Amino acid sequence: MVDTKVNLGGLEMATPVVTASGTFGYGTEYIGAVDYAKLGAVTAKGVRAEAWPGNAMPRHAEVPGGLVNAIGLQGAGVDHFLKYSAPWYQRNASVPMIVNIWGGSVEEYAEVARRLDGCGLECIKAVEMNVSCPNVKAGGHTFGQDPSVLAEVVSAVRKATKLPLLVKLAPNVPSIAPYVKACEDSGADALSMINTIPAMVIDVERRRPVLANVTGGLSGRGIHPVAVKLVYDAHRATRLPILAMGGVYCARDAIEFLLAGASAVAVGTATFSDPGVAGSVFDGIVDYCERHGFSSVSALTGALEV
């Protein structure tokens, strides 16, 4: 028997497979379509202090090797989430929930984290910070592209919550190492990577952008090799556990992440075409461990031979 339990920065999970933020709603939308027993955790879509409408339509464009989206982090806000979404999840699912949070200021990040920390809902087991959204108070700069700003917001959230804290890093940086160090020094418990890659799709007949927002984020198969390389770089730069994501469509994709240094993996865009992907990824990881003589999934982390 393979031991499938993993510890993601204090978040104890029965399996190493997680659903990615923004692709699994608030956790209940897939009940009946997904075997939750094969999930280590479910990540809720982004939550901020107030309701947010997101971007105008159209917000999706399918491309070879993936999907470009510009949803714009649409959501009903933390009050609605704590009153309706999270309690509904707690009544219907037994898998831990990671809540993805975002904000337009350091203070907003901290306030949302504080609200989650004191909400009393046992299903909420960890917080994932999305640091790739606009920093309104810094002239539109993003939190995830300046190590000093990143350190400031991670420190503020760390002080606001005792929950395990994951930081979801932006991929479009010259080197991931300074950002990893900023997270580690500021109290993060784990890293979550990678976020989508900035992208654009043009309708050449109309000579106009396909997305109303003009640009969006690329996810799916096409970004997988990029994500593997960034996970490998981050693992060499830190002792923090890593939740890896980006183009996981089968067990082989997930195993690449684990060998590169991840402790757990998240399935995102693939869920849209096959809700059962997360379950088959889990089965494939177990099968790989059995075939290669690994007694635990955690033994795969960083087992790459270079």
C-alpha positions in Angstrom: 0.0 0.0 0.0 1.3 3.4 -0.9 1.0 6.2 1.7 -0.7 9.0 -0.1 -0.8 11.5 2.7 1.1 14.8 2.3 1.7 17.9 4.4 1.5 21.1 2.6 2.9 23.7 5.0 0.7 22.5 7.9 -2.2 21.5 5.8 -2.6 17.7 6.2 -4.1 16.1 3.1 -5.1 12.6 2.4 -3.9 12.7 -1.2 -1.5 15.0 -3.1 -4.2 16.1 -5.6 -5.9 19.5 -5.3 -8.3 21.4 -7.5 -7.0 24.8 -8.7 -8.6 28.1 -7.9 -11.0 29.5 -10.4 -11.7 26.1 -12.1 -13.8 24.4 -9.4 -16.1 27.2 -8.2 -16.7 27.2 -4.5 -16.3 23.4 -4.2 -19.8 22.1 -4.5 -20.4 22.5 -8.2 -18.8 19.2 -9.0 -20.4 17.0 -6.3 -21.7 13.9 -8.0 -19.3 14.3 -11.0 -16.0 14.0 -9.1 -14.8 11.4 -6.5 -13.9 13.8 -3.7 -12.2 10.9 -1.8 -9.3 11.2 -4.2 -8.8 14.9 -3.5 -6.5 16.2 -0.8 -8.2 19.6 -0.9 -10.5 21.9 -2.9 -9.4 25.5 -3.7 -12.3 28.0 -3.8 -12.2 30.7 -6.4 -10.9 34.1 -5.5 -12.5 35.9 -2.6 -12.0 39.6 -1.8 -13.6 42.0 0.7 -16.4 43.3 -1.5 -18.3 41.9 -4.4 -16.5 42.3 -7.7 -18.2 42.0 -11.2 -15.1 40.8 -13.1 -14.5 41.8 -16.7 -16.9 42.2 -19.6 -17.8 39.4 -22.0 -16.2 37.7 -23.9 -13.9 36.4 -21.3 -12.6 33.1 -22.7 -10.7 32.1 -25.9 -9.7 28.6 -26.6 -6.3 28.3 -28.2 -4.0 25.4 -29.3 -2.7 23.9 -26.1 -4.9 25.8 -23.7 -7.3 28.5 -22.8 -6.9 32.3 -22.5 -9.2 33.8 -19.9 -9.9 37.2 -18.5 -12.7 36.5 -15.9 -11.4 39.3 -13.8 -11.8 37.5 -10.4 -15.6 37.9 -10.4 -17.0 37.1 -7.0 -19.7 38.0 -4.4 -17.3 39.1 -1.6 -16.2 37.6 1.7 -19.5 38.2 3.5 -21.5 36.2 0.9 -18.8 33.5 0.9 -18.9 33.0 4.6 -22.7 33.2 4.9 -23.6 30.9 1.9 -20.8 29.3 -0.1 -18.5 28.0 2.7 -21.4 26.6 4.9 -22.9 24.9 1.9 -19.6 23.3 1.2 -19.1 22.2 4.8 -22.5 20.5 4.7 -21.9 18.6 1.5 -18.2 17.8 1.4 -15.6 16.5 3.8 -12.4 17.5 1.9 -10.4 20.5 3.3 -11.0 23.8 1.6 -8.2 26.2 0.6 -9.6 29.7 0.2 -8.0 31.8 -2.5 -7.9 35.5 -1.6 -7.0 38.7 -3.3 -7.3 42.5 -2.9 -6.5 45.9 -4.1 -4.4 46.8 -1.1 -2.3 45.3 1.6 -5.0 46.2 4.1 -7.7 44.4 2.0 -5.7 41.2 1.8 -5.2 41.2 5.6 -8.8 41.9 6.3 -10.1 39.0 4.2 -7.5 36.7 5.8 -8.7 37.9 9.3 -12.3 37.2 8.4 -11.5 33.7 7.3 -9.4 33.0 10.4 -12.2 33.9 12.8 -15.2 32.6 10.9 -15.5 29.3 12.9 -16.1 27.1 9.8 -14.1 23.9 10.2 -13.9 23.2 6.4 -11.6 26.2 5.8 -8.1 24.8 6.4 -5.8 27.1 4.5 -5.5 30.4 2.7 -3.9 30.9 -0.8 -2.9 34.4 -1.7 -3.3 35.5 -5.3 -0.5 38.1 -5.7 -1.0 38.6 -9.4 -3.8 41.2 -9.2 -3.4 45.0 -9.5 -2.1 46.8 -6.5 -4.3 49.9 -6.6 -2.3 51.9 -4.1 0.9 51.3 -6.0 -0.2 52.7 -9.4 -1.4 49.5 -10.9 1.7 47.5 -10.1 1.2 43.8 -9.1 2.1 42.5 -5.7 3.8 39.5 -7.3 6.3 41.4 -9.4 8.2 43.3 -6.7 9.9 41.3 -3.9 9.6 44.1 -1.4 5.9 44.7 -2.1 5.4 40.9 -2.0 7.1 40.7 1.4 4.9 43.5 2.7 1.6 41.9 1.8 2.6 38.4 2.9 3.7 39.7 6.2 0.4 41.5 6.7 -1.6 38.4 5.9 0.7 36.2 8.1 -0.1 38.5 11.1 -3.9 38.3 10.3 -4.3 34.5 10.2 -3.0 31.4 11.9 -4.2 29.2 9.0 -1.6 27.6 6.8 -0.6 30.3 4.2 0.2 29.6 0.6 1.4 32.3 -1.8 0.5 31.9 -5.5 3.4 33.3 -7.4 3.3 35.1 -10.8 5.3 33.3 -13.5 6.3 36.3 -15.6 9.4 37.4 -13.6 13.1 37.2 -14.6 14.0 34.8 -11.7 11.7 33.2 -9.3 14.3 33.0 -6.5 13.9 36.5 -5.0 10.1 36.1 -4.8 10.5 32.7 -3.2 12.8 34.2 -0.6 10.5 37.1 0.1 7.6 34.6 0.8 9.8 32.4 3.0 11.2 35.4 5.0 7.7 36.9 5.5 6.1 33.9 7.0 4.5 31.9 4.1 4.0 28.2 4.9 4.0 27.0 1.2 4.1 28.2 -2.4 1.5 27.8 -5.0 2.7 28.0 -8.6 2.3 28.8 -11.3 -0.5 31.3 -12.1 -1.5 31.9 -15.7 0.9 33.4 -18.2 -0.1 36.8 -19.7 -1.5 36.2 -23.2 -3.5 37.8 -26.0 -5.7 36.5 -28.9 -6.6 38.6 -32.0 -9.5 38.1 -34.4 -7.6 38.8 -37.6 -10.8 39.2 -39.7 -12.1 41.9 -37.4 -8.7 43.1 -36.5 -9.8 43.3 -32.9 -8.9 41.5 -29.6 -11.0 38.4 -29.0 -11.3 39.2 -25.3 -13.2 42.3 -24.1 -10.3 42.9 -21.7 -7.9 42.7 -24.6 -5.4 40.5 -22.7 -5.9 37.5 -20.4 -4.1 34.6 -18.8 -3.0 31.4 -20.6 -3.5 28.1 -18.9 -3.6 24.5 -20.0 -1.2 22.1 -21.7 0.9 24.8 -23.3 2.3 26.2 -20.1 3.2 22.9 -18.5 7.0 22.8 -19.4 7.3 26.4 -18.2 5.6 25.5 -14.9 7.8 22.4 -14.4 10.9 24.5 -14.8 9.7 27.2 -12.4 8.8 24.6 -9.8 12.3 23.1 -10.2 13.9 26.5 -9.7 11.8 27.3 -6.7 12.5 23.9 -5.0 16.2 24.6 -5.3 15.8 28.0 -3.7 13.6 27.1 -0.7 12.5 24.6 1.9 8.9 25.6 1.6 6.6 22.9 0.2 5.2 23.6 -3.2 1.7 23.1 -4.6 2.4 22.9 -8.4 -0.1 23.6 -11.2 -0.1 24.3 -14.9 -1.2 21.9 -17.5 -1.9 18.8 -15.4 -4.0 16.6 -17.7 -2.7 13.2 -16.7 -0.7 11.5 -14.0 2.5 11.9 -15.9 2.1 15.7 -15.8 1.6 15.5 -12.0 4.6 13.2 -11.5 6.8 15.6 -13.4 5.9 18.3 -10.9 6.6 16.0 -7.9 10.0 14.9 -9.2 10.8 18.5 -9.9 10.2 19.3 -6.2 6.5 19.8 -5.6 4.8 18.2 -2.6 1.3 18.3 -4.2 -0.3 19.1 -7.5 -3.4 21.0 -8.6 -5.6 20.2 -11.6 -7.3 23.2 -13.2 -8.2 23.8 -16.9 -8.3 20.1 -17.6 -11.4 19.8 -15.3 -13.4 21.8 -17.9 -13.1 19.1 -20.5 -13.1 16.1 -18.1 -14.3 16.6 -14.5 -12.8 13.2 -13.6 -9.2 14.1 -14.4 -8.3 14.8 -10.8 -9.3 11.3 -9.8 -7.4 9.6 -12.7 -4.3 11.7 -11.8 -4.5 10.4 -8.2 -4.8 6.8 -9.5 -1.9 7.2 -11.8 0.4 8.6 -9.1 -0.4 5.6 -6.9 0.3 3.2 -9.8 3.6 4.9 -10.5 4.7 4.6 -6.9 3.8 0.9 -6.9 5.7 0.3 -10.1 8.8 2.2 -9.1 9.0 1.0 -5.5 8.1 4.2 -3.7 6.3 3.5 -0.4 4.9 7.0 -0.2 3.9 9.9 -2.5 6.0 12.2 -0.4 9.2 10.2 -1.4 8.7 11.5 -5.0 9.2 15.1 -4.0 12.5 16.2 -5.5 13.5 12.7 -6.6 14.7 13.9 -9.9 18.1 12.5 -10.8 20.2 15.2 -12.6 
